[in-house]
Amino acid sequence: MTQPNLVFVFGDQWRAQAFGYAGDPNVKTPNVDAFAQESVHLPTAVSGWPVCSPYRASLLTGQHPLTHGMVVNDMSIVSHPVSFADALNAASYDTAYVGKWHIDGHGRDSFVPPERRLGFRHWLGYECTHDYNRSSYYGDRPEPGLWEGYDADAQTTAAVAYLRDGRPAGQPFALFLSWGPPHNPYETAPEAFRRLYTPDRISLAPNVPAAAADQARRDLAGYYAHCSALDACFGRLLAALAELRLADDTIVVFTADHGDMLGSQGLWRKQWPYDESIRVPFLLRWPAGLGRVPRTVTAPINSLDVMPTLLSLCGVPIPGTVEGADFAPALRGEHDVDDGGALLACFFPFHECRYATGARDYRGLRTARHTLVRQRQGPTLLFDNRADPWQQRNLADEPVAATVRCDLEAALDHKLARHHDAFEPGWRILRRFSVPLTDSGDDVYHCWEKP
């Protein structure tokens, strides 16, 4: 079999629950829903460090944040990895990146020069913006362009143009398309999609408390409008692949960098250890290699596992700098891959979560069934996600769950040891650093290390 192409599509802050195929009664996502019927579905795919830059750095290096150094947003990678694009380039792929980047660390409006693009050759990117209707981008020159209209729509048009005319003939390609929505601000989706949703018709999940209900409905109406707009973009991309007769030989991945609480547990945004924050969609279609029959793989794939898994499917050697696990055998249906669950971490709450009530740094483990979370200066959390999918009953101190907790604690300790993370009370501050942000000045963060 020839090397497959790769199209990797991901939104920002699109939680796993917000799709028709996932059972959300509110949202309209017909294109993704149809795609799910032809794909391998990983329902417990996890963004283990559920915030933008740490996820993206792990995606593109296959490394844990304590290795690549991107433990909060707006930093730079400090390791020296063989990146995702580097590995693909070495295997004669043409590599392209369109959309939000957010791992350069030189300012959210700054030009990202070729030497800081982790090997991507074709580039229409921008570090970070949430002004989706007046959004800039850079090519190979330091003068920015402006996406026309809603940026995700224009970025999808650019991705389709790459598929039609931008890729070298006779060469496999890897195209990454990174959308900024459905990340807030929620009210900025195109009007045609905002008309589909009104707050008073939004039904809420059982774990949204009454005090949060009004805001949750308002936010969800705009959030769902973004989701439907992106679903239409995804439909155009799939149609182009079919028209160009590329669909059968192309691995298409649909996912996100992290989720959004949207009022669940009375909380907002990301960084939290609950499923609405950590679980992301992960659908993979490859007709020539896996067929078009839907199939489910229950093992939790984490952010750092995506690179080695996709390189393996593409027949590309996995670099020695990668720390993630290869889930390709499970995707092929050969045998299960059990990496002991997905490691969860918030190294320290920051940005909007910094002063949120109850925000704490934590380490945790998400298995196919359970979630265990150790919080600094907070209670241990233990959820049976099969019996309690809305995570409303903490089993950590219940005798009936003692054996499960003991097993999960041991598995978590093993994971932490693997990544040289001695998370426990009594740590000292290892270093302080300041991250300049365009919208809120400097934030001072702390990095911790065992004495």
KOLBAMI-14471 format. One record per residue (C-alpha): z negated, y, x; residue in one letter; residue number from 0. Coordinates in steps of 0.25 Angstrom, whole numbers. Layout:
BEGIN
(pt (Z Y X) A NUM)
...
This chain:
BEGIN
(pt (0 0 0) M 0)
(pt (3 14 5) T 1)
(pt (-8 24 7) Q 2)
(pt (-11 30 -7) P 3)
(pt (-11 45 -9) N 4)
(pt (-25 52 -13) L 5)
(pt (-27 63 -23) V 6)
(pt (-42 67 -23) F 7)
(pt (-46 76 -35) V 8)
(pt (-60 82 -36) F 9)
(pt (-66 93 -45) G 10)
(pt (-79 101 -41) D 11)
(pt (-91 97 -50) Q 12)
(pt (-84 88 -59) W 13)
(pt (-95 77 -63) R 14)
(pt (-92 63 -66) A 15)
(pt (-96 64 -81) Q 16)
(pt (-86 75 -85) A 17)
(pt (-74 67 -89) F 18)
(pt (-69 60 -101) G 19)
(pt (-68 46 -94) Y 20)
(pt (-83 48 -90) A 21)
(pt (-87 50 -104) G 22)
(pt (-89 65 -106) D 23)
(pt (-86 68 -120) P 24)
(pt (-83 83 -117) N 25)
(pt (-73 84 -106) V 26)
(pt (-58 82 -107) K 27)
(pt (-53 75 -95) T 28)
(pt (-41 67 -99) P 29)
(pt (-33 66 -86) N 30)
(pt (-46 62 -78) V 31)
(pt (-49 52 -89) D 32)
(pt (-35 46 -89) A 33)
(pt (-36 45 -74) F 34)
(pt (-49 38 -75) A 35)
(pt (-42 27 -83) Q 36)
(pt (-34 24 -70) E 37)
(pt (-44 26 -60) S 38)
(pt (-56 19 -52) V 39)
(pt (-68 27 -58) H 40)
(pt (-81 28 -49) L 41)
(pt (-91 33 -60) P 42)
(pt (-102 35 -50) T 43)
(pt (-95 43 -40) A 44)
(pt (-105 52 -34) V 45)
(pt (-105 66 -27) S 46)
(pt (-117 62 -18) G 47)
(pt (-120 77 -14) W 48)
(pt (-115 83 -27) P 49)
(pt (-110 97 -23) V 50)
(pt (-97 102 -18) C 51)
(pt (-96 103 -3) S 52)
(pt (-105 90 1) P 53)
(pt (-96 82 -8) Y 54)
(pt (-83 87 -3) R 55)
(pt (-87 86 12) A 56)
(pt (-91 71 9) S 57)
(pt (-78 69 2) L 58)
(pt (-70 74 13) L 59)
(pt (-78 68 25) T 60)
(pt (-84 55 19) G 61)
(pt (-97 59 24) Q 62)
(pt (-111 62 19) H 63)
(pt (-115 77 18) P 64)
(pt (-126 75 29) L 65)
(pt (-114 71 38) T 66)
(pt (-104 81 35) H 67)
(pt (-114 92 33) G 68)
(pt (-110 98 19) M 69)
(pt (-123 96 12) V 70)
(pt (-121 109 3) V 71)
(pt (-109 117 -1) N 72)
(pt (-102 127 8) D 73)
(pt (-104 120 22) M 74)
(pt (-95 114 32) S 75)
(pt (-93 99 36) I 76)
(pt (-101 97 49) V 77)
(pt (-97 83 52) S 78)
(pt (-83 79 59) H 79)
(pt (-78 69 49) P 80)
(pt (-64 63 48) V 81)
(pt (-61 69 34) S 82)
(pt (-54 63 22) F 83)
(pt (-42 71 25) A 84)
(pt (-42 68 40) D 85)
(pt (-43 53 37) A 86)
(pt (-31 54 27) L 87)
(pt (-23 63 37) N 88)
(pt (-25 52 47) A 89)
(pt (-19 42 37) A 90)
(pt (-6 50 35) S 91)
(pt (-11 57 22) Y 92)
(pt (-7 71 18) D 93)
(pt (-20 78 14) T 94)
(pt (-21 89 4) A 95)
(pt (-33 97 -2) Y 96)
(pt (-32 106 -14) V 97)
(pt (-44 114 -20) G 98)
(pt (-59 116 -17) K 99)
(pt (-64 112 -3) W 100)
(pt (-78 117 -1) H 101)
(pt (-82 111 12) I 102)
(pt (-77 121 22) D 103)
(pt (-90 129 23) G 104)
(pt (-84 142 27) H 105)
(pt (-85 150 14) G 106)
(pt (-80 147 0) R 107)
(pt (-68 156 1) D 108)
(pt (-64 153 16) S 109)
(pt (-51 147 20) F 110)
(pt (-52 133 25) V 111)
(pt (-43 131 37) P 112)
(pt (-36 118 40) P 113)
(pt (-46 113 50) E 114)
(pt (-57 113 40) R 115)
(pt (-50 106 29) R 116)
(pt (-54 92 34) L 117)
(pt (-40 88 36) G 118)
(pt (-33 91 23) F 119)
(pt (-19 96 27) R 120)
(pt (-14 102 13) H 121)
(pt (-24 112 9) W 122)
(pt (-26 121 -3) L 123)
(pt (-41 123 -3) G 124)
(pt (-52 133 -5) Y 125)
(pt (-66 131 -1) E 126)
(pt (-73 134 -14) C 127)
(pt (-72 143 -26) T 128)
(pt (-76 141 -41) H 129)
(pt (-67 152 -46) D 130)
(pt (-57 142 -52) Y 131)
(pt (-48 153 -58) N 132)
(pt (-46 161 -45) R 133)
(pt (-47 151 -34) S 134)
(pt (-42 152 -20) S 135)
(pt (-36 142 -11) Y 136)
(pt (-31 141 4) Y 137)
(pt (-20 134 10) G 138)
(pt (-18 134 25) D 139)
(pt (-19 150 26) R 140)
(pt (-32 158 25) P 141)
(pt (-26 166 13) E 142)
(pt (-31 160 0) P 143)
(pt (-22 157 -12) G 144)
(pt (-26 158 -27) L 145)
(pt (-25 146 -36) W 146)
(pt (-18 150 -49) E 147)
(pt (-27 149 -61) G 148)
(pt (-37 138 -62) Y 149)
(pt (-38 133 -48) D 150)
(pt (-39 118 -51) A 151)
(pt (-26 119 -58) D 152)
(pt (-19 126 -47) A 153)
(pt (-25 116 -37) Q 154)
(pt (-20 104 -45) T 155)
(pt (-6 111 -45) T 156)
(pt (-7 112 -29) A 157)
(pt (-11 97 -28) A 158)
(pt (1 93 -37) V 159)
(pt (10 102 -28) A 160)
(pt (4 95 -16) Y 161)
(pt (8 81 -23) L 162)
(pt (22 86 -26) R 163)
(pt (26 94 -14) D 164)
(pt (15 95 -4) G 165)
(pt (12 81 2) R 166)
(pt (21 75 13) P 167)
(pt (31 65 8) A 168)
(pt (28 50 11) G 169)
(pt (14 53 15) Q 170)
(pt (1 49 8) P 171)
(pt (-7 61 3) F 172)
(pt (-22 65 0) A 173)
(pt (-24 76 -10) L 174)
(pt (-37 82 -13) F 175)
(pt (-38 91 -25) L 176)
(pt (-52 98 -26) S 177)
(pt (-54 106 -39) W 178)
(pt (-66 117 -40) G 179)
(pt (-69 114 -55) P 180)
(pt (-76 110 -64) P 181)
(pt (-86 116 -55) H 182)
(pt (-92 128 -62) N 183)
(pt (-89 139 -66) P 184)
(pt (-86 131 -78) Y 185)
(pt (-80 142 -87) E 186)
(pt (-68 144 -78) T 187)
(pt (-59 132 -82) A 188)
(pt (-46 136 -88) P 189)
(pt (-47 141 -103) E 190)
(pt (-38 129 -108) A 191)
(pt (-49 119 -104) F 192)
(pt (-61 128 -107) R 193)
(pt (-56 128 -122) R 194)
(pt (-58 113 -122) L 195)
(pt (-73 114 -121) Y 196)
(pt (-84 122 -128) T 197)
(pt (-99 121 -125) P 198)
(pt (-104 117 -139) D 199)
(pt (-95 105 -139) R 200)
(pt (-100 99 -126) I 201)
(pt (-109 87 -127) S 202)
(pt (-119 86 -116) L 203)
(pt (-124 74 -108) A 204)
(pt (-138 69 -112) P 205)
(pt (-144 74 -99) N 206)
(pt (-141 89 -102) V 207)
(pt (-154 95 -107) P 208)
(pt (-154 104 -119) A 209)
(pt (-158 116 -110) A 210)
(pt (-145 114 -102) A 211)
(pt (-136 111 -114) A 212)
(pt (-130 125 -117) D 213)
(pt (-126 128 -102) Q 214)
(pt (-121 113 -100) A 215)
(pt (-112 114 -112) R 216)
(pt (-106 128 -107) R 217)
(pt (-104 123 -93) D 218)
(pt (-98 110 -98) L 219)
(pt (-88 116 -106) A 220)
(pt (-83 124 -94) G 221)
(pt (-84 112 -85) Y 222)
(pt (-76 103 -94) Y 223)
(pt (-65 113 -95) A 224)
(pt (-64 113 -80) H 225)
(pt (-64 97 -80) C 226)
(pt (-53 97 -91) S 227)
(pt (-45 107 -82) A 228)
(pt (-46 99 -70) L 229)
(pt (-43 86 -78) D 230)
(pt (-29 93 -82) A 231)
(pt (-27 96 -67) C 232)
(pt (-30 82 -63) F 233)
(pt (-20 77 -74) G 234)
(pt (-9 86 -67) R 235)
(pt (-12 80 -54) L 236)
(pt (-11 66 -59) L 237)
(pt (2 69 -66) A 238)
(pt (8 74 -53) A 239)
(pt (4 61 -46) L 240)
(pt (11 53 -57) A 241)
(pt (23 62 -57) E 242)
(pt (24 61 -42) L 243)
(pt (22 46 -42) R 244)
(pt (10 47 -34) L 245)
(pt (0 42 -43) A 246)
(pt (0 27 -40) D 247)
(pt (-1 29 -25) D 248)
(pt (-12 40 -26) T 249)
(pt (-27 38 -26) I 250)
(pt (-32 49 -35) V 251)
(pt (-47 52 -35) V 252)
(pt (-53 61 -46) F 253)
(pt (-68 66 -42) T 254)
(pt (-77 78 -40) A 255)
(pt (-86 83 -30) D 256)
(pt (-99 83 -39) H 257)
(pt (-103 84 -53) G 258)
(pt (-110 95 -61) D 259)
(pt (-123 93 -69) M 260)
(pt (-119 103 -80) L 261)
(pt (-133 103 -87) G 262)
(pt (-136 88 -85) S 263)
(pt (-150 86 -82) Q 264)
(pt (-151 101 -84) G 265)
(pt (-144 104 -71) L 266)
(pt (-131 111 -66) W 267)
(pt (-120 109 -56) R 268)
(pt (-122 99 -45) K 269)
(pt (-131 94 -33) Q 270)
(pt (-140 86 -43) W 271)
(pt (-141 71 -41) P 272)
(pt (-138 68 -56) Y 273)
(pt (-125 61 -60) D 274)
(pt (-118 74 -66) E 275)
(pt (-119 80 -52) S 276)
(pt (-117 68 -43) I 277)
(pt (-107 60 -51) R 278)
(pt (-92 63 -49) V 279)
(pt (-79 57 -55) P 280)
(pt (-72 48 -46) F 281)
(pt (-59 42 -51) L 282)
(pt (-49 36 -42) L 283)
(pt (-35 31 -46) R 284)
(pt (-25 24 -37) W 285)
(pt (-15 16 -45) P 286)
(pt (-8 9 -33) A 287)
(pt (-21 5 -27) G 288)
(pt (-31 3 -38) L 289)
(pt (-22 3 -51) G 290)
(pt (-24 11 -63) R 291)
(pt (-35 3 -70) V 292)
(pt (-48 11 -72) P 293)
(pt (-60 5 -64) R 294)
(pt (-74 9 -61) T 295)
(pt (-81 8 -48) V 296)
(pt (-96 10 -50) T 297)
(pt (-101 12 -35) A 298)
(pt (-104 27 -33) P 299)
(pt (-95 33 -23) I 300)
(pt (-100 45 -16) N 301)
(pt (-94 58 -10) S 302)
(pt (-93 52 4) L 303)
(pt (-87 39 -1) D 304)
(pt (-74 45 -6) V 305)
(pt (-67 48 7) M 306)
(pt (-69 34 13) P 307)
(pt (-65 27 -1) T 308)
(pt (-52 35 -3) L 309)
(pt (-48 33 12) L 310)
(pt (-50 18 10) S 311)
(pt (-42 18 -2) L 312)
(pt (-31 26 5) C 313)
(pt (-31 16 17) G 314)
(pt (-36 27 26) V 315)
(pt (-47 24 37) P 316)
(pt (-61 29 34) I 317)
(pt (-65 38 45) P 318)
(pt (-78 35 53) G 319)
(pt (-84 48 49) T 320)
(pt (-85 44 34) V 321)
(pt (-98 40 28) E 322)
(pt (-94 36 14) G 323)
(pt (-92 22 9) A 324)
(pt (-78 17 5) D 325)
(pt (-77 13 -10) F 326)
(pt (-63 9 -9) A 327)
(pt (-66 -6 -11) P 328)
(pt (-73 -3 -24) A 329)
(pt (-61 6 -29) L 330)
(pt (-51 -5 -26) R 331)
(pt (-60 -15 -33) G 332)
(pt (-62 -24 -21) E 333)
(pt (-78 -23 -21) H 334)
(pt (-89 -14 -24) D 335)
(pt (-94 -3 -14) V 336)
(pt (-108 -1 -14) D 337)
(pt (-113 10 -5) D 338)
(pt (-127 10 -11) G 339)
(pt (-124 22 -20) G 340)
(pt (-120 36 -18) A 341)
(pt (-130 45 -10) L 342)
(pt (-134 58 -17) L 343)
(pt (-139 70 -10) A 344)
(pt (-142 85 -12) C 345)
(pt (-146 90 2) F 346)
(pt (-151 103 -4) F 347)
(pt (-148 110 -17) P 348)
(pt (-140 122 -15) F 349)
(pt (-131 133 -22) H 350)
(pt (-134 133 -37) E 351)
(pt (-143 121 -36) C 352)
(pt (-152 127 -25) R 353)
(pt (-161 133 -35) Y 354)
(pt (-159 124 -47) A 355)
(pt (-172 118 -53) T 356)
(pt (-174 104 -48) G 357)
(pt (-163 104 -37) A 358)
(pt (-167 96 -25) R 359)
(pt (-161 89 -13) D 360)
(pt (-160 74 -15) Y 361)
(pt (-154 61 -11) R 362)
(pt (-150 50 -20) G 363)
(pt (-142 38 -23) L 364)
(pt (-132 36 -35) R 365)
(pt (-128 21 -37) T 366)
(pt (-119 16 -48) A 367)
(pt (-131 15 -57) R 368)
(pt (-143 24 -52) H 369)
(pt (-146 37 -46) T 370)
(pt (-158 39 -36) L 371)
(pt (-162 53 -31) V 372)
(pt (-172 58 -22) R 373)
(pt (-175 72 -23) Q 374)
(pt (-183 81 -13) R 375)
(pt (-195 86 -21) Q 376)
(pt (-191 80 -33) G 377)
(pt (-191 67 -41) P 378)
(pt (-183 55 -37) T 379)
(pt (-172 52 -48) L 380)
(pt (-168 38 -52) L 381)
(pt (-157 36 -63) F 382)
(pt (-151 24 -69) D 383)
(pt (-138 30 -72) N 384)
(pt (-133 18 -80) R 385)
(pt (-145 18 -90) A 386)
(pt (-146 33 -89) D 387)
(pt (-133 39 -86) P 388)
(pt (-138 54 -89) W 389)
(pt (-149 52 -79) Q 390)
(pt (-160 56 -88) Q 391)
(pt (-171 46 -84) R 392)
(pt (-177 46 -70) N 393)
(pt (-181 32 -66) L 394)
(pt (-186 35 -52) A 395)
(pt (-201 32 -56) D 396)
(pt (-199 22 -67) E 397)
(pt (-204 8 -63) P 398)
(pt (-192 1 -69) V 399)
(pt (-183 8 -59) A 400)
(pt (-192 6 -46) A 401)
(pt (-183 -5 -40) T 402)
(pt (-170 3 -43) V 403)
(pt (-176 15 -36) R 404)
(pt (-181 7 -24) C 405)
(pt (-167 2 -22) D 406)
(pt (-160 15 -24) L 407)
(pt (-170 22 -14) E 408)
(pt (-167 12 -4) A 409)
(pt (-152 14 -6) A 410)
(pt (-154 29 -5) L 411)
(pt (-162 28 8) D 412)
(pt (-151 19 14) H 413)
(pt (-140 30 10) K 414)
(pt (-149 41 16) L 415)
(pt (-151 34 29) A 416)
(pt (-136 31 30) R 417)
(pt (-133 46 30) H 418)
(pt (-145 50 38) H 419)
(pt (-152 57 27) D 420)
(pt (-167 57 27) A 421)
(pt (-169 63 14) F 422)
(pt (-184 63 12) E 423)
(pt (-196 73 10) P 424)
(pt (-201 81 22) G 425)
(pt (-187 85 28) W 426)
(pt (-186 97 36) R 427)
(pt (-175 108 36) I 428)
(pt (-164 104 46) L 429)
(pt (-156 116 45) R 430)
(pt (-154 128 36) R 431)
(pt (-140 134 34) F 432)
(pt (-133 145 26) S 433)
(pt (-120 143 18) V 434)
(pt (-113 156 15) P 435)
(pt (-107 155 0) L 436)
(pt (-98 165 -6) T 437)
(pt (-105 166 -19) D 438)
(pt (-120 165 -16) S 439)
(pt (-123 170 -2) G 440)
(pt (-129 160 8) D 441)
(pt (-138 148 4) D 442)
(pt (-147 142 14) V 443)
(pt (-148 127 14) Y 444)
(pt (-157 117 21) H 445)
(pt (-153 104 27) C 446)
(pt (-164 94 28) W 447)
(pt (-168 83 38) E 448)
(pt (-179 73 39) K 449)
(pt (-189 78 50) P 450)
